[in-house]
């Protein structure tokens, strides 16, 4: 009995809240209740070479920091210790 008391509100929340959100957004329920789900109403955005190049350039500028090449000061400290020994 305790399990049922815990499971019923959980199921109501998992099913009811997404449906409530669809209703509040003013969207038709038909698109969301299709089975099997279809994406025939989704329009893909065109590919943008400008955004692709800008994003890859931004990542390339961060690569030295992400790879650890910014630890030049640590390398200099280690080389001094090695020379002293």
N, C-alpha and C positions, 0 to 999 in steps of 0.2 A: 504494500500500500504506500509506503514512504517513497518508493522508487517512482511510482506513478505520479505522485504529487510533485516530484521534482522534474519528471520528464515532460509532462503536459505543458507547463509554462515555457520550458525550453523550446519545445516544438512550436508552440504558438509564436514565440519571439523569432525563431529562425525562419518561419514561413511568413508571419504577419508583418514584420518590420520592413522587409524588402518590398512587399506588395503595398504597404502604406506609403513608402517613399515614392513608388511609381505613381500612385494615385495623387499624392501631394504635388508631384512634378507636372501633373497634367498629361502624362504619356498614356497611350493606349496599352491596355494589358495584353492585347493579342500578340504583340511582338515579343513579349517576355514569357508568355506561356506556350509558345510554339514548341512542339516536340516532333522530331528532333530540332534543336535550335538552328535557325538559319540566320545568316548575316546579309541577306539580300538588301537590307535597307541601310547598310553602312557604305559610305562613300570614302574611298581612300584619298588622302592628300597626295599631290604630286611630289615626286622626289626633288629635293633641292640640293644641287651641287654646292651652292654657296654655303648653306648651313653645314653640309658634310665637311667641306674644307675648313670652315671656321672651327667646327668642333674638333676635328683631328689636329688642327694647329694648336688649339688650346691644350689638348691632351699632350701633344709633343712638347710643349713648353713646360709642362709639369713633370715630364718623365725624369729629368735629372733629380728632382727632389724626391720623387716616389721611389727611385731606385737606390737612394742612399748616397749619391754622388755629392750631396751637400755636406758630407762629413769630412771635409778637407781638413778642418782644424784637428779632428781626432787622428787623422792620418799623420799630420805633422807631429803631433805629440808622440805617437808610437814610433815614428822614425827617429826622433831625438832620443828616446829611451833605448832603442836598439843600438844607436851609435855610441851611447855611453857604456854599454855593457861589453 
